[in-house]
Amino acid sequence: CAVKAAQVLSEIAKNEEMKKPCIEADLILTLIPLLESTDQEMLLHAGRAIGRICYDNRDLQEELVKVGVITSLVRILTDYAESEPLVHVDLLALCNLADLETAKEALSKTKVAEQLVKQLRRAKNHERLEIVFEVLQALAENDALKVQLVEAGVQEVLSEILLRLQGSSQAEDTCIVKAASDLIVSLLLGGKKGNTNKLKVVKNNAKATVSTLSRHENSRGKDSLNSQIARLISITVFLLSLTCLVLPFSSDGNCVRMVQLGVIHQLLDLLEKHVESGDVSVQHAALSALRNLAIPVVNKVQMLEEGVAERIHALLRSEMPPVQFKLLGTLRMLADGQADAAEILGQDPMLLNRLVQWCNANDHTGVHGEANRLLASILRHNRSQEVVKAIQEAQGVKHLVSMTTSEHAAMQNEALNALAIASAIDLETLEESFKESQLVQSLHKLLQDDNTSPEVKYNSMGLLCSLLNSGDLRQEIEEDKIKETLEQLCSHSNESVVKEAVTTLQVLRGET
């Protein structure tokens, strides 16, 4: 009798006009206990009735959460995972409630993540996939649920679904691919409780992606990845690159493995299509991945051998500052510690001229700073006189002199070291630019300023020692009375500064 009554109510609730009488009669409170039944037919009809009566009624939905409906829904999803009709009704109910913060909080205390991942893996038709994705997307806004989903292996299922749908031209498949890619982005973004939860997301995504791409490489070949799958790769490689960045490199070889699989060129292919237009989220993911994947030395070597620097350089035609910023960062990472890369980049007149243009432009501070840092990096890691001359001819030296007075100590030190190395290679070529840009006077101010960090003072004196090899610059140093400042620094609180001040004074006096 109760089953029949629930069935009748579920049919009545289909009619919009009948919802209000059902609500006024408090039928919801009567139906909720029926969700504890073990009779599948009862669960089906009671679930449908509750869902239809409460649809698009936020107050009633909040009331459902308060009386514990979440626990019942998760139990049904767990106990009757093979029952298609019950699972369908249950997922629809979760879909209606998942946007509520109270529902997310309640769900985070259950094992709903495991059950949803199981249903995502079991889903065979587009309708079921779309419902599950809608629920997952809503739950991924919650930090605790986000981590639970990753720990349940959602990233592995997403990778498998995307690889299964590759090459399809059907509109339904394209929608699923987009939903999966968007969910991966959601799993990474946000996070109000620090980096611990994000790190779990990153690490699990990385491992799953490497594993899936390895299987795909063995069965289909790297070149068969289409543009939609490339979108997934661009985002998951971003996660991988973060893994490399924040975890001890020796403990996780995913970053290296990803480069070995040829993903770098997949990312570059993607960027070449989207660098001037297209999905901004794809561009940012791919660019961040490229920059961070260029950090490990083993990756630098392989990327340079495969001509990645030249391809990145070609992409600098973009007029989008965020794209320029990240491309410049990637080139800087490639040049870091690699003399060959520094020499190639440092003898490219088109690149140097573009860098100098960006150094002159102040409308985007990020690009301005990154252009200066790349110039400094090229000089710091270069050992060629030709590179020094090329940067001088491009009028880049004055920008590095200006960089020594940056508000960021790291940039100051990069500039000072770069100029010191360049001076040791070819001081004669740089002498006139140093005089025009008043380098000596800038260094003196750094040494006099009590706010200058000890490391910057130390590097400033190291550069001064190089400048003393020029007669004209030595004269400027003597006229500016830097000797008195150096003598004062001999009683500085920092031991390294004291030693360098003594050494510089000896060079100035001709004692060494």
C-alpha positions in Angstrom: 0.0 0.0 0.0 2.8 2.4 0.9 4.6 1.6 -2.3 1.5 2.4 -4.4 1.0 5.7 -2.4 4.5 6.7 -3.1 4.1 5.9 -6.8 0.9 8.0 -7.0 2.6 10.9 -5.3 5.5 10.7 -7.7 3.0 10.9 -10.6 1.0 13.8 -9.1 4.2 15.8 -8.5 4.9 15.8 -12.2 2.2 18.5 -12.4 3.5 21.9 -11.4 0.1 23.0 -10.1 0.1 20.0 -7.7 3.5 20.7 -6.1 2.1 23.4 -3.8 -0.7 21.3 -2.3 2.0 18.5 -1.7 4.2 21.0 0.1 1.3 22.5 2.2 0.4 18.9 3.3 3.9 18.3 4.6 4.2 15.3 2.4 8.0 15.7 2.2 8.4 14.9 5.9 6.2 11.8 5.3 8.3 10.6 2.4 11.8 11.1 3.8 11.6 8.1 6.2 10.7 5.9 3.2 14.2 6.4 1.9 15.4 4.1 4.7 13.4 1.2 3.2 15.1 -1.9 1.7 12.4 -2.2 -1.0 13.9 -0.9 -4.2 10.5 -0.1 -5.7 9.6 2.0 -2.6 13.0 3.8 -2.8 12.4 4.5 -6.5 8.9 6.1 -6.1 9.7 7.9 -2.9 12.9 9.3 -4.4 11.1 10.5 -7.5 8.3 12.1 -5.5 10.7 14.0 -3.2 12.8 15.1 -6.2 9.8 16.4 -8.2 8.2 18.2 -5.2 11.5 19.9 -4.2 12.8 20.7 -7.7 13.8 24.4 -8.0 12.7 25.1 -4.4 15.8 26.1 -2.4 14.0 26.4 0.9 12.7 22.9 0.7 16.1 21.6 -0.5 17.8 23.2 2.5 15.2 21.5 4.7 16.0 18.1 3.1 19.7 18.5 3.9 18.9 19.5 7.5 16.8 16.3 8.1 19.6 14.1 6.8 18.6 13.2 3.3 22.2 13.3 2.2 23.1 10.2 4.2 20.1 8.4 2.7 21.1 9.3 -0.8 24.7 8.1 -0.4 23.5 4.9 1.2 21.2 4.2 -1.8 24.0 5.0 -4.2 26.3 2.6 -2.3 23.9 -0.3 -1.7 22.2 -0.3 -5.1 25.0 0.8 -7.4 24.0 -1.7 -10.0 20.3 -0.6 -10.2 20.1 1.7 -13.1 16.7 3.3 -12.2 17.6 3.9 -8.6 21.1 5.3 -9.5 19.4 7.6 -12.0 17.0 9.0 -9.4 19.7 9.3 -6.8 22.1 11.2 -9.1 19.3 13.6 -10.1 18.7 14.3 -6.4 22.4 14.9 -5.8 22.5 17.1 -8.8 19.7 19.3 -7.4 21.3 19.6 -4.0 25.0 19.7 -4.9 25.0 23.5 -5.3 24.0 24.0 -1.7 27.0 24.7 0.7 25.2 22.8 3.4 24.9 19.8 1.1 28.6 19.9 0.2 29.5 20.1 3.9 27.3 17.0 4.6 28.6 15.1 1.6 32.2 15.8 2.6 31.5 13.6 5.7 30.4 10.6 3.6 32.1 8.4 1.0 30.2 9.9 -1.9 33.4 10.6 -3.8 34.1 6.9 -4.1 30.6 6.1 -5.3 30.6 8.9 -7.9 33.9 7.8 -9.3 32.5 4.3 -9.6 29.4 5.6 -11.4 31.6 7.7 -13.7 33.6 4.6 -14.6 30.4 2.6 -15.2 28.6 5.2 -17.2 28.1 4.2 -20.8 25.7 6.7 -22.2 26.0 10.5 -22.6 23.0 11.3 -20.4 24.5 9.4 -17.4 28.0 10.9 -18.0 26.5 14.4 -18.1 24.6 14.0 -14.8 27.7 12.6 -13.0 29.9 15.4 -14.4 27.4 18.0 -13.3 27.5 16.6 -9.7 31.3 16.3 -9.7 31.7 19.9 -11.0 29.6 21.2 -8.2 31.4 19.1 -5.5 34.9 20.1 -6.8 34.2 23.6 -5.5 34.6 22.2 -2.0 38.3 21.7 -0.9 37.6 18.5 1.2 35.5 16.9 -1.5 38.1 17.9 -4.2 40.8 15.9 -2.4 38.4 13.0 -1.7 37.6 12.8 -5.5 41.3 12.7 -6.4 42.1 10.1 -3.7 39.2 8.1 -5.2 41.0 8.1 -8.6 38.7 10.5 -10.5 41.7 11.7 -12.6 42.4 8.2 -13.9 38.8 7.8 -15.0 38.8 11.2 -16.7 42.0 10.4 -18.6 40.5 7.0 -19.8 37.2 8.7 -20.9 39.0 11.4 -22.9 41.3 8.9 -24.6 38.3 6.7 -25.4 36.5 9.7 -27.0 39.5 11.0 -29.0 38.9 11.5 -32.7 35.2 11.5 -32.3 33.3 14.2 -34.3 30.0 13.7 -32.5 28.7 16.8 -30.6 27.8 14.7 -27.6 31.4 13.4 -27.3 32.8 17.0 -27.6 30.5 18.0 -24.7 31.9 15.2 -22.6 35.5 16.1 -23.4 34.9 19.7 -22.4 33.2 18.7 -19.2 36.1 16.4 -18.3 38.7 19.1 -19.1 36.8 21.7 -17.0 36.6 19.3 -14.1 40.4 18.8 -14.2 40.8 22.6 -14.0 38.4 22.8 -11.1 40.4 20.1 -9.3 43.5 22.3 -9.4 42.0 25.8 -8.9 41.0 27.4 -5.6 42.0 26.0 -2.2 41.4 28.1 0.9 43.2 25.8 3.3 46.8 26.2 2.0 48.8 24.0 -0.3 48.5 20.6 1.3 45.2 19.7 -0.3 46.3 21.1 -3.7 49.5 19.1 -3.5 47.5 15.9 -3.2 45.4 16.9 -6.2 48.6 17.7 -8.2 50.5 14.6 -7.3 47.6 12.2 -8.0 46.8 13.9 -11.3 50.4 13.7 -12.4 50.8 10.0 -11.7 47.5 9.1 -13.4 48.3 11.2 -16.5 51.8 9.7 -17.0 50.3 6.2 -16.6 47.5 6.8 -19.1 49.7 8.5 -21.7 52.2 5.7 -21.4 49.5 3.2 -22.2 48.3 5.3 -25.0 51.8 5.7 -26.5 52.2 2.0 -26.6 48.9 1.3 -28.2 48.3 4.2 -30.6 51.4 6.4 -30.9 51.9 9.9 -29.7 51.0 11.7 -32.9 47.4 10.5 -32.9 46.4 12.9 -30.0 43.8 15.3 -31.4 43.3 18.9 -30.3 40.7 18.0 -27.7 43.0 15.5 -26.0 45.8 18.1 -26.3 43.6 20.4 -24.2 43.5 17.7 -21.5 47.3 17.2 -21.8 48.0 20.9 -21.5 46.1 21.1 -18.3 47.4 17.9 -16.7 51.0 18.7 -17.6 50.5 22.0 -15.7 49.6 19.8 -12.7 52.7 17.7 -13.5 55.0 20.7 -13.7 53.7 21.9 -10.3 54.6 18.4 -9.0 58.1 18.8 -10.2 58.3 22.3 -8.7 57.0 21.6 -5.2 58.1 18.0 -4.6 61.6 16.7 -4.2 62.6 15.9 -7.8 64.2 12.6 -6.8 61.0 11.3 -5.4 58.9 11.7 -8.5 60.0 11.2 -12.0 56.7 12.2 -13.6 58.0 15.5 -14.9 60.9 13.8 -16.7 58.7 11.0 -18.0 56.2 13.5 -19.5 59.0 15.2 -21.5 60.2 11.8 -22.7 56.7 11.1 -23.9 56.9 14.1 -26.2 54.3 16.2 -24.5 56.5 19.4 -24.9 55.8 19.4 -28.7 52.1 18.6 -28.1 52.0 21.7 -26.0 53.8 23.8 -28.5 51.5 22.6 -31.3 48.6 23.6 -29.2 50.1 27.0 -28.5 50.8 27.7 -32.1 47.1 27.3 -32.8 45.9 29.3 -29.8 48.6 31.9 -29.1 46.7 34.8 -30.7 43.2 33.5 -30.1 41.4 30.6 -28.5 40.8 29.3 -25.1 42.7 31.4 -22.5 42.6 28.6 -19.9 44.4 26.3 -22.4 47.1 28.9 -23.1 47.8 29.6 -19.4 47.9 25.9 -18.6 50.3 25.1 -21.4 52.5 28.1 -20.8 52.9 27.3 -17.1 53.7 23.7 -17.9 56.4 24.7 -20.4 58.0 27.1 -18.0 58.1 24.7 -15.1 59.0 21.6 -17.2 62.1 23.5 -18.2 63.5 23.6 -14.7 65.1 20.1 -14.3 68.5 20.0 -16.0 67.8 16.7 -17.7 64.7 18.3 -19.3 66.6 21.4 -20.4 69.1 19.3 -22.3 66.4 17.3 -24.1 64.3 20.4 -24.9 67.3 22.2 -26.3 68.3 19.3 -28.5 64.8 19.1 -29.9 64.7 22.8 -30.9 62.2 23.9 -28.3 63.9 27.3 -27.8 63.5 28.2 -31.4 59.8 27.2 -31.4 59.2 29.3 -28.2 61.0 32.2 -29.8 58.7 32.0 -32.8 55.6 32.3 -30.5 56.8 35.6 -29.1 55.0 37.3 -32.0 52.0 37.3 -29.7 50.8 40.7 -28.5 49.2 39.3 -25.3 51.2 40.3 -22.2 50.3 37.1 -20.2 51.5 34.9 -23.1 54.7 37.0 -23.5 55.4 36.8 -19.8 55.3 33.1 -19.6 57.2 32.5 -22.8 60.0 34.7 -21.6 60.0 32.8 -18.3 60.3 29.5 -20.3 63.3 30.8 -22.3 64.9 32.0 -19.0 64.5 28.6 -17.5 66.1 27.0 -20.6 69.0 29.3 -20.5 69.6 28.8 -16.8 72.9 26.9 -16.4 73.1 26.2 -20.2 75.8 28.1 -21.9 74.8 26.7 -25.3 71.3 28.0 -24.9 72.5 31.4 -23.7 74.8 31.7 -26.7 72.0 30.8 -29.2 69.6 33.3 -27.6 72.2 35.9 -27.1 73.1 36.1 -30.8 69.6 36.4 -32.1 69.2 40.0 -33.1 65.4 39.8 -33.5 65.0 38.3 -30.0 67.3 40.9 -28.4 65.6 43.8 -30.1 62.2 42.5 -28.9 63.6 42.1 -25.3 64.9 45.7 -25.3 61.5 46.9 -26.5 59.8 45.1 -23.6 62.5 46.6 -21.2 61.5 50.0 -22.4 57.7 49.4 -21.9 56.2 49.9 -18.5 52.6 49.1 -19.3 53.0 45.5 -18.2 55.4 45.2 -15.2 55.5 41.4 -15.5 56.7 41.4 -19.1 59.0 44.3 -18.3 60.6 42.4 -15.4 60.8 39.1 -17.2 62.5 40.7 -20.3 65.2 42.2 -18.0 65.7 38.9 -16.2 66.1 37.0 -19.5 68.7 39.5 -20.7 70.5 39.1 -17.4 70.2 35.3 -17.6 71.7 35.2 -21.1 74.8 37.2 -19.9 75.2 35.3 -16.7 75.3 31.9 -18.4 77.1 33.0 -21.5 80.9 32.7 -22.1 81.0 34.3 -25.5 82.4 37.7 -26.4 80.0 37.7 -29.4 77.0 37.6 -27.1 78.3 40.6 -25.0 78.7 42.6 -28.2 75.3 41.6 -29.5 73.5 42.8 -26.3 75.6 46.0 -26.4 74.6 46.7 -30.0 70.9 46.0 -29.1 71.3 48.7 -26.4 70.4 46.2 -23.7 73.2 47.1 -21.2 71.5 50.2 -19.9 68.5 48.2 -18.9 70.6 45.8 -16.9 72.3 48.8 -15.1 68.8 50.1 -14.3 67.9 46.6 -13.0 70.6 46.9 -10.4 68.3 49.4 -8.6 65.2 47.2 -8.7 63.0 47.0 -5.6 63.6 43.2 -5.7 66.9 42.0 -4.3 66.8 38.8 -6.5 66.6 40.9 -9.6 69.4 43.2 -8.4 71.7 40.3 -7.8 70.9 38.8 -11.2 71.8 42.0 -12.9 75.0 42.6 -10.8 76.2 39.1 -11.5 75.4 39.3 -15.2 77.3 42.6 -15.6 80.2 41.3 -13.6 80.5 38.2 -15.9 80.1 40.4 -19.0 82.8 42.7 -17.8 85.1 39.8 -17.3 84.5 38.7 -20.8 84.7 42.0 -22.7 84.9 45.1 -20.5 86.2 47.3 -23.4 82.9 46.8 -25.4 80.8 47.7 -22.4 82.9 50.6 -21.0 81.0 53.4 -22.9 77.6 52.1 -22.0 78.6 51.8 -18.3 79.7 55.5 -18.4 76.5 56.7 -20.1 74.2 54.8 -17.8 76.2 55.9 -14.7 76.8 52.4 -13.4 79.6 53.5 -11.0 77.3 56.1 -9.4 74.5 53.5 -9.1 76.8 51.0 -7.4 78.0 53.7 -4.9 74.4 54.4 -3.9 73.8 50.7 -3.3 76.8 50.5 -1.1 75.8 53.7 0.9 72.2 52.7 1.4 71.6 51.0 4.8 68.6 49.2 3.3 70.6 47.4 0.7 70.8 43.7 1.5 74.3 42.3 2.3 74.2 40.0 -0.8 73.5 43.0 -3.0 76.4 45.0 -1.4 78.7 42.0 -1.8 77.8 41.6 -5.5 78.1 45.3 -6.1 81.7 45.2 -4.8 82.4 42.2 -7.0 81.3 44.2 -10.0 83.4 47.2 -8.9 86.5 45.0 -8.9 85.9 44.2 -12.6 85.3 47.8 -13.4 88.7 48.8 -11.9 90.3 47.1 -14.9 89.2 50.1 -17.0 91.2 53.3 -16.7 88.2 55.5 -17.3 85.9 53.7 -14.9 88.6 53.5 -12.3 88.9 57.3 -12.5 85.1 57.6 -12.0 85.3 55.3 -8.9 88.1 57.4 -7.4 86.3 60.7 -8.2 83.0 59.4 -6.6 85.0 58.8 -3.4 83.8 55.2 -3.2 87.0 54.4 -1.2 85.5 56.1 1.9 82.3 54.0 1.6 84.4 50.8 1.3 86.4 51.7 4.4 83.1 52.1 6.3 81.9 48.7 5.1 85.0 47.1 6.6 83.1 47.4 9.9 79.8 46.1 8.5 77.9 43.5 10.6 78.0 41.0 7.8 81.2 39.0 7.6 81.0 38.4 3.8 80.5 42.1 3.2 83.5 42.9 5.3 85.8 40.5 3.4 84.6 41.8 0.0 85.1 45.4 1.1 88.7 44.6 2.2 89.4 42.8 -1.2 87.9 45.7 -3.2 90.0 48.2 -1.3 93.1 46.2 -2.1 92.3 46.1 -5.8 91.5 49.9 -5.7 94.9 50.6 -4.1 96.7 48.3 -6.5 97.7 45.9 -3.7 96.7 42.8 -5.6 
